[in-house]
């Protein structure tokens, strides 16, 4: 039999998990003999990892090797002096979790923009207001406020949007928690920002599941509203987690990141894909490294565009590609202004130009198919 061990504080309350830096986070109410599903968020070393249990992230030691993305069935063996979870026989696969997230990402290419669009309907429902008394912990105003900040629009374009986006969506949630666990930062100093979309949705998901399982006074109409909201929240959490998992895979396999940004257009929300490639061997101490940033955009008036930028130290090369010569001429008229802005930031410019591409769709498709995320043979290996 294989076990997972989670240190707990010496208390009969059984609702805290004690980490090595003496800080703690709430541990969900559980009982001996209960069978649960745990997810592996991040692998720290061969034994230590971050896991989620009932929507709460915590550090654990495992007797078997597990990888980020694994989902396992566990049985609660003991609660004190430490929480011990026994991995159920046949209850995990080292690759099935990764495969699930990769397939989710590939089969739902617009999942992020759909999540944002659907949020308007879900959280502005008149029926939902009647059910707030059943969800005392849910702060829908905070969730709606975060969703607005996560949309690139006329309201957010003047802010430090991309940097804020990563934290507010929850993409850095577990890495921040890991820093706290390992004592490299502390909650009191404000290093951990718990109010991100993933954190709030995870808490709401737990409340909704508990309510749907325990509340007998709900009529059929109210129960249907809560079930629809629960499905949306769980799907949204998986969408955010898939963004985390694909970046772990890309970073380890190809030294790349992929950030999908929802952009507001007159006809609705669309996403843009931003790939950031870096040469992990090029950066020397005290020097800037070599990076390549590729934007794949689908604009409402300008059409499809690819912006390919290379940064080598303080030097910038930027090529903007579009399908129409008229659009190219329009963009070119602003390039001098762009050069001036970059020079004012201290950049050295080798080249900034706009060209018409022969076939942007094919170029984009070729780039995506070369990535491990979109390589069907790699995905099928996990099946």
C-alpha positions as CSV (number, residue, x, y, z in Angstrom):
1,X,0.0,0.0,0.0
2,X,1.2,3.5,-0.8
3,X,0.5,6.6,1.3
4,X,0.5,10.4,1.2
5,X,1.4,12.2,4.4
6,X,0.3,15.8,5.3
7,X,1.6,17.4,8.5
8,X,-1.1,18.9,10.7
9,X,-0.9,21.1,13.8
10,X,-1.4,19.6,17.3
11,X,-5.0,20.6,17.7
12,X,-8.3,18.8,18.0
13,X,-9.9,21.2,15.6
14,X,-8.5,19.3,12.6
15,X,-9.0,22.2,10.2
16,X,-5.5,23.5,9.7
17,X,-2.5,22.2,7.7
18,X,0.9,23.1,9.1
19,X,3.7,23.9,6.6
20,X,7.4,24.0,7.3
21,X,7.6,27.8,7.5
22,X,5.0,27.7,10.4
23,X,2.3,29.3,8.4
24,X,-1.0,27.5,7.8
25,X,-4.0,27.3,5.4
26,X,-7.5,25.9,6.1
27,X,-7.9,22.2,5.6
28,X,-11.3,21.0,4.5
29,X,-13.5,19.1,6.9
30,X,-12.9,15.4,6.3
31,X,-13.4,12.2,8.2
32,X,-11.5,8.9,8.6
33,X,-12.5,6.4,5.9
34,X,-13.7,9.0,3.5
35,X,-12.6,8.5,-0.1
36,X,-11.6,11.6,-2.0
37,X,-10.0,12.7,-5.2
38,X,-6.7,14.6,-4.9
39,X,-5.0,16.5,-7.7
40,X,-1.2,17.0,-8.0
41,X,-0.5,20.7,-8.8
42,X,3.2,20.8,-8.7
43,X,6.1,18.4,-8.1
44,X,8.7,19.8,-5.8
45,X,11.0,16.8,-5.7
46,X,10.6,12.9,-5.9
47,X,8.5,12.9,-2.7
48,X,7.3,16.5,-1.9
49,X,4.6,18.0,-4.0
50,X,1.7,20.5,-3.8
51,X,-1.8,18.8,-4.0
52,X,-5.4,19.9,-3.9
53,X,-7.9,18.3,-1.6
54,X,-11.5,19.5,-1.6
55,X,-10.3,22.7,-3.4
56,X,-7.6,23.5,-0.9
57,X,-3.9,23.5,-1.8
58,X,-1.3,22.0,0.6
59,X,2.1,20.4,0.7
60,X,2.4,16.6,1.0
61,X,4.9,13.8,1.0
62,X,4.2,10.8,-1.2
63,X,5.6,7.2,-1.0
64,X,5.2,6.9,-4.8
65,X,6.3,9.2,-7.6
66,X,3.5,11.4,-8.9
67,X,3.6,14.2,-11.5
68,X,1.9,17.5,-12.0
69,X,-1.5,16.9,-13.5
70,X,-2.1,13.5,-11.8
71,X,-5.5,13.0,-10.2
72,X,-5.7,10.2,-7.7
73,X,-8.3,8.4,-5.5
74,X,-7.3,8.4,-1.8
75,X,-8.8,7.1,1.4
76,X,-8.4,9.0,4.7
77,X,-6.5,6.7,7.1
78,X,-5.6,9.0,10.0
79,X,-6.1,12.7,11.0
80,X,-3.6,13.0,13.8
81,X,-0.7,13.5,14.4
82,X,-0.7,13.9,10.6
83,X,-3.2,13.5,7.9
84,X,-2.5,10.2,6.1
85,X,-4.1,9.4,2.8
86,X,-3.9,5.9,1.3
87,X,-3.7,5.8,-2.5
88,X,-6.4,3.4,-3.7
89,X,-5.3,0.5,-5.8
90,X,-5.4,1.5,-9.5
91,X,-6.4,4.9,-8.3
92,X,-3.8,6.9,-10.2
93,X,-1.9,7.2,-13.5
94,X,1.3,9.2,-13.9
95,X,0.1,10.4,-17.3
96,X,-3.7,10.3,-17.3
97,X,-4.0,13.7,-15.6
98,X,-1.7,15.4,-18.1
99,X,-3.5,13.8,-20.9
100,X,-6.8,15.0,-19.6
101,X,-5.7,18.6,-19.5
102,X,-3.9,18.4,-22.9
103,X,-7.1,17.0,-24.5
104,X,-9.2,19.6,-22.7
105,X,-6.9,22.4,-24.1
106,X,-6.9,21.0,-27.6
107,X,-10.6,20.2,-27.8
108,X,-11.6,23.6,-26.3
109,X,-9.4,26.2,-28.1
110,X,-11.9,29.0,-27.2
111,X,-12.5,27.8,-23.6
112,X,-11.0,31.0,-22.0
113,X,-13.0,33.5,-24.1
114,X,-16.1,31.3,-23.7
115,X,-15.6,31.3,-20.0
116,X,-15.5,35.1,-19.9
117,X,-18.6,35.4,-22.2
118,X,-20.6,32.9,-20.2
119,X,-19.7,34.6,-16.9
120,X,-21.9,37.6,-17.8
121,X,-25.0,35.3,-18.1
122,X,-24.1,33.2,-15.0
123,X,-23.4,36.0,-12.5
124,X,-26.0,38.4,-13.7
125,X,-28.9,35.9,-13.6
126,X,-31.9,37.3,-11.7
127,X,-32.5,33.8,-10.3
128,X,-29.1,33.7,-8.8
129,X,-29.9,36.7,-6.5
130,X,-32.6,34.7,-4.9
131,X,-30.1,32.0,-3.9
132,X,-27.4,34.2,-2.2
133,X,-28.7,33.2,1.3
134,X,-27.7,29.7,0.6
135,X,-24.1,30.7,-0.2
136,X,-22.9,33.0,2.6
137,X,-19.2,32.7,1.7
138,X,-19.6,33.5,-2.0
139,X,-18.6,37.0,-2.9
140,X,-20.0,37.4,-6.4
141,X,-19.1,41.1,-6.6
142,X,-15.4,40.2,-6.2
143,X,-15.7,37.5,-8.9
144,X,-17.4,39.8,-11.3
145,X,-14.9,42.6,-10.6
146,X,-12.0,40.2,-11.3
147,X,-13.6,39.0,-14.5
148,X,-13.8,42.6,-15.8
149,X,-10.1,43.2,-14.9
150,X,-9.1,40.1,-16.9
151,X,-10.6,41.4,-20.1
152,X,-8.3,43.5,-22.3
153,X,-10.5,46.4,-23.2
154,X,-10.5,50.2,-23.3
155,X,-10.8,50.2,-19.5
156,X,-7.8,48.0,-18.9
157,X,-5.4,48.7,-21.8
158,X,-3.6,51.6,-19.9
159,X,-2.7,49.3,-17.0
160,X,0.1,46.8,-16.5
161,X,-2.3,44.4,-17.9
162,X,-0.3,41.3,-18.7
163,X,1.6,41.1,-15.4
164,X,-1.6,41.7,-13.4
165,X,-3.5,39.2,-15.6
166,X,-1.3,36.3,-14.6
167,X,-1.8,36.8,-10.9
168,X,-5.5,37.8,-11.0
169,X,-6.4,34.8,-13.2
170,X,-4.6,32.5,-10.7
171,X,-1.9,31.2,-13.0
172,X,0.8,32.0,-10.3
173,X,-1.3,30.8,-7.3
174,X,0.5,27.6,-6.6
175,X,4.0,29.0,-7.2
176,X,3.2,31.8,-4.7
177,X,2.0,29.2,-2.2
178,X,5.2,27.2,-2.8
179,X,7.3,30.2,-2.0
180,X,5.4,30.7,1.3
181,X,5.8,27.0,2.1
182,X,9.5,27.1,1.5
183,X,9.9,30.2,3.6
184,X,11.0,32.4,0.7
185,X,8.1,34.8,1.2
186,X,5.4,35.3,3.8
187,X,1.7,36.0,3.8
188,X,1.9,38.8,6.4
189,X,4.2,40.7,4.0
190,X,1.6,40.6,1.3
191,X,3.5,38.1,-1.0
192,X,0.6,35.8,-1.4
193,X,-2.5,37.3,-3.0
194,X,-5.4,34.9,-2.3
195,X,-8.0,36.9,-4.1
196,X,-7.5,35.6,-7.6
197,X,-10.2,34.1,-9.9
198,X,-9.1,30.5,-9.5
199,X,-9.1,30.8,-5.7
200,X,-12.5,32.4,-5.5
201,X,-14.0,29.9,-7.9
202,X,-12.5,27.0,-6.0
203,X,-14.1,28.2,-2.8
204,X,-17.4,28.7,-4.6
205,X,-17.2,25.2,-6.2
206,X,-16.8,23.6,-2.8
207,X,-19.8,25.5,-1.4
208,X,-22.0,24.6,-4.4
209,X,-21.1,20.9,-4.2
210,X,-21.8,20.8,-0.4
211,X,-25.1,22.7,-0.9
212,X,-26.3,20.5,-3.7
213,X,-25.5,17.3,-1.6
214,X,-27.0,18.5,1.7
215,X,-29.7,21.0,1.1
216,X,-33.2,19.4,1.1
217,X,-35.2,22.7,1.0
218,X,-34.3,23.6,-2.6
219,X,-37.1,23.3,-5.1
220,X,-36.5,22.0,-8.6
221,X,-36.0,25.5,-10.2
222,X,-33.5,26.7,-7.6
223,X,-31.6,23.4,-7.8
224,X,-31.3,23.7,-11.6
225,X,-29.9,27.2,-11.3
226,X,-27.3,26.0,-8.8
227,X,-26.4,22.9,-10.9
228,X,-25.8,25.1,-13.9
229,X,-23.7,27.5,-11.9
230,X,-21.7,24.6,-10.4
231,X,-21.0,23.1,-13.9
232,X,-19.9,26.5,-15.1
233,X,-17.6,27.1,-12.1
234,X,-16.0,23.6,-12.4
235,X,-15.5,24.1,-16.1
236,X,-13.9,27.5,-15.5
237,X,-11.5,26.0,-12.8
238,X,-10.4,23.3,-15.3
239,X,-9.9,25.9,-18.0
240,X,-7.6,27.9,-15.7
241,X,-5.8,24.7,-14.5
242,X,-5.3,23.7,-18.1
243,X,-3.5,27.0,-18.7
244,X,-1.2,26.2,-15.8
245,X,-0.5,22.7,-16.9
246,X,0.3,23.6,-20.5
247,X,2.7,26.2,-19.4
248,X,4.5,23.7,-17.2
249,X,4.8,21.3,-20.1
250,X,5.9,24.0,-22.6
251,X,8.4,25.4,-20.2
252,X,10.0,22.0,-19.5
253,X,9.9,20.7,-23.1
254,X,10.5,23.8,-25.2
255,X,11.5,26.7,-23.0
256,X,8.3,28.5,-23.9
257,X,5.2,30.0,-22.3
258,X,1.7,30.5,-23.8
259,X,-0.6,33.2,-22.4
260,X,-4.1,33.3,-23.8
261,X,-5.6,36.8,-23.4
262,X,-9.3,37.5,-23.8
263,X,-9.9,40.7,-25.7
264,X,-13.2,42.6,-25.9
265,X,-14.4,43.4,-29.5
266,X,-17.7,44.9,-30.6
267,X,-19.0,41.5,-31.5
268,X,-17.9,39.7,-28.3
269,X,-14.8,38.3,-26.6
270,X,-12.0,36.7,-28.6
271,X,-8.7,35.4,-27.4
272,X,-5.2,36.2,-28.6
273,X,-2.3,33.8,-28.1
274,X,1.1,35.1,-26.9
275,X,4.0,32.7,-27.1
276,X,7.1,33.7,-25.2
277,X,10.2,31.7,-26.1
278,X,13.5,32.1,-24.2
279,X,17.0,30.8,-24.7
280,X,17.8,29.4,-21.3
281,X,21.5,29.2,-22.2
282,X,21.9,32.8,-23.5
283,X,21.5,34.7,-20.3
284,X,24.7,35.5,-18.4
285,X,24.7,36.9,-14.9
286,X,24.1,40.6,-15.0
287,X,23.0,40.5,-18.6
288,X,19.7,40.4,-20.4
289,X,18.8,37.2,-22.1
290,X,17.4,36.4,-25.6
291,X,13.7,36.2,-26.0
292,X,11.2,35.8,-28.8
293,X,7.6,37.0,-28.4
294,X,5.0,36.0,-31.0
295,X,1.4,37.4,-31.0
296,X,-1.3,35.7,-32.9
297,X,-4.2,38.1,-33.2
298,X,-7.6,38.1,-34.9
299,X,-8.8,41.7,-35.0
300,X,-12.2,42.9,-36.0
301,X,-11.2,45.5,-38.6
302,X,-7.5,44.7,-39.2
303,X,-8.1,41.0,-39.6
304,X,-5.6,38.3,-38.7
305,X,-2.1,39.5,-37.7
306,X,1.2,37.9,-36.5
307,X,3.6,40.1,-34.5
308,X,7.0,38.5,-34.3
309,X,9.4,40.2,-31.9
310,X,13.0,39.2,-30.9
311,X,14.7,40.7,-27.9
312,X,18.5,40.2,-27.6
313,X,19.8,42.1,-24.7
314,X,18.5,45.6,-25.2
315,X,18.0,45.2,-29.0
316,X,14.6,44.7,-30.6
317,X,13.6,43.3,-34.0
318,X,9.9,43.4,-34.7
319,X,8.0,42.2,-37.8
320,X,4.3,42.7,-38.1
321,X,2.5,40.5,-40.6
322,X,-0.9,41.1,-42.0
323,X,-2.9,39.7,-44.9
324,X,-4.0,43.0,-46.6
325,X,-1.7,45.7,-48.1
326,X,-4.1,48.4,-47.1
327,X,-3.9,47.3,-43.5
328,X,-0.1,47.1,-43.8
329,X,0.1,50.7,-45.0
330,X,-2.2,51.8,-42.2
331,X,0.0,50.1,-39.6
332,X,3.2,51.4,-41.2
333,X,2.1,55.0,-40.7
334,X,2.4,54.5,-36.9
335,X,5.8,52.8,-36.9
336,X,7.8,56.0,-36.3
337,X,5.7,56.7,-33.2
338,X,6.4,53.2,-32.0
339,X,10.1,53.6,-32.6
340,X,10.1,56.8,-30.6
341,X,8.3,55.1,-27.7
342,X,10.8,52.1,-27.7
343,X,13.8,54.5,-27.8
344,X,12.4,56.4,-24.9
345,X,12.3,53.1,-22.9
346,X,16.1,52.7,-23.6
347,X,15.7,50.0,-26.3
348,X,18.0,49.7,-29.3
349,X,16.1,49.1,-32.5
350,X,17.5,47.0,-35.3
351,X,14.3,46.7,-37.2
352,X,10.6,47.5,-36.9
353,X,8.5,46.9,-40.0
354,X,5.1,45.7,-41.3
355,X,4.8,43.3,-44.2
356,X,2.0,41.3,-45.9
357,X,2.2,37.6,-45.3
358,X,1.6,35.1,-48.1
359,X,-0.6,32.9,-46.0
360,X,-1.0,33.8,-42.3
361,X,-3.4,30.9,-41.6
362,X,-0.8,28.3,-42.8
363,X,2.0,30.0,-41.0
364,X,0.0,30.0,-37.8
365,X,-1.0,26.4,-38.2
366,X,2.6,25.3,-38.9
367,X,3.8,27.1,-35.8
368,X,1.1,25.5,-33.6
369,X,1.6,22.0,-35.0
370,X,5.3,22.1,-34.1
371,X,4.5,22.7,-30.4
372,X,4.2,19.7,-28.1
373,X,0.7,20.8,-27.0
374,X,-0.7,20.3,-30.5
375,X,1.3,17.3,-31.6
376,X,-1.3,14.6,-32.0
377,X,1.3,11.8,-31.6
378,X,2.4,13.2,-28.2
379,X,-1.2,13.4,-27.1
380,X,-2.0,9.9,-28.2
381,X,0.8,8.5,-26.2
382,X,-1.2,9.3,-23.1
383,X,-4.4,7.7,-24.3
